[in-house]
Amino acid sequence: MDFSKRHGHGNDFLIQLVSPFVEGYSSDIAKQLCDRRRGIGADGLIVGTVDEDSPETPRMVLFNADGSRAEMSGNGIRCLAHAIFDGYFRPKGVSEKTFSITTDAGIKRVDVKGVVDPMEIYASVDMGPLGGVIEDGIGIRVDMGNPHLVIICDESDHPAPDEVAEKGSELQGVLPGGINVEWLSATDLGEYVFRMSVYERGVGPTLACGTGSCASFLAARHLGLTNDRATIINPGGALQTEAVDGRLILGGPSRVVCTISSVNVSVSVGDRA
């Protein structure tokens, strides 16, 4: 098995390109590979099914680090597009490419807009129509194809990094199967610039979350805290969110960490002699 490891502002994924995809084989593999002590380590495993005749229309299957299946990742889908771009289009001298990627949350358009350097690209994702939000007693719930709970707080009440795991874990009972939790605060770094911390279901605290940034943008927009554009500063870096013609656009980088060849997943790395 060959993989590449890529990240969007530290939200890292193992990417495997296959044809065809075999249902059911990757949950245990994801747990082994994503383990940061006994495996390679990542927030998730993405299996991309690529048609050799039409590589710009792949299918994406995403597994969290605990092996559970996730519907969508705004960072992960950019990393997948990056992997396919590197494999099929960069060698031909192409610098921009549009992908139509089938996910468990529907078909998403990804535009690779430029090559930053040999290891990094910048891409935007059409996340779909501007979704509705629901206010409840805890925060604002947003459906991004996966469930989110956005808690708006003052900067002074923003949880410290070591508190995110505990607070996020306590909120997993809000929905059966868990929920992604974001804490969002306004900053003094400029108009419509926010700071976000995130607890991702099936993973825990992460350095960035694309769907979480989008959910945070929609919550802030719903409350009149921003207009049709906002910068969401994740712990690992800033992502750009924008409402364009009734659709939500997410922009950010994908960067290569490494490529991995001949991985043995029949036993975990930590169990090898």
Number of C-alpha atoms within 10 A of each C-alpha: 11 14 20 18 23 28 24 28 22 20 25 26 30 30 26 20 23 17 13 11 16 10 8 8 9 21 18 16 20 28 24 24 26 25 19 13 11 15 20 16 20 23 28 28 29 26 23 26 21 20 15 12 7 10 19 21 21 25 24 26 21 27 27 24 27 19 21 18 18 19 17 24 24 26 31 28 29 30 30 29 29 28 24 22 23 18 13 14 17 17 10 10 7 13 15 16 17 17 21 18 22 19 20 15 15 12 18 19 20 26 19 23 15 15 17 13 9 10 14 20 24 20 25 22 24 20 25 17 14 18 17 13 18 12 13 9 5 12 18 23 23 24 15 25 18 18 19 28 30 28 20 21 14 13 15 8 11 18 19 10 13 9 11 21 18 14 13 23 18 10 17 18 11 11 12 7 11 17 22 28 30 27 24 28 22 20 14 9 9 9 14 19 19 25 22 25 29 28 28 24 24 21 19 19 26 21 19 29 30 29 24 31 31 29 31 31 29 31 27 22 17 16 11 9 16 19 15 14 19 24 20 28 20 24 19 15 16 21 22 19 25 21 20 13 8 12 13 22 22 22 23 20 23 28 23 20 15 11 12 15 9 8 13 13 14 9 11 16 17 11 8 8 4
